[in-house]
């Protein structure tokens, strides 16, 4: 793989990851908090039965919510990085510099 293609793909990966995190912060943070907290409460109720209001229960809900929010953010960054990597490769393939290199190689 050429050095310029590799550099373009790296830049696309970084830009895509930042775009994925930005989109997650704008669109996905509140739903991720809601879904992860509800999922934690539902899982704990299924395992332990009716939940009380003790400190351990509240701490488990907070830990589950934080874990869900972090995992959703990581998934958004990963998907953005993959999309950015692909777009970087495509941008390098259709750039005029790549076309000139193909013509001079013949």
Secondary structure as the mmCIF struct_conf table of DSSP 4:
data_model
#
loop_
_struct_conf.conf_type_id
_struct_conf.id
_struct_conf.beg_label_comp_id
_struct_conf.beg_label_asym_id
_struct_conf.beg_label_seq_id
_struct_conf.end_label_comp_id
_struct_conf.end_label_asym_id
_struct_conf.end_label_seq_id
HELX_RH_AL_P HELX_RH_AL_P1 UNK A 3 UNK A 23
HELX_RH_PI_P HELX_RH_PI_P1 UNK A 24 UNK A 28
HELX_RH_AL_P HELX_RH_AL_P2 UNK A 29 UNK A 48
BEND BEND1 UNK A 49 UNK A 50
HELX_RH_AL_P HELX_RH_AL_P3 UNK A 55 UNK A 94
BEND BEND2 UNK A 95 UNK A 95
HELX_RH_AL_P HELX_RH_AL_P4 UNK A 96 UNK A 105
#
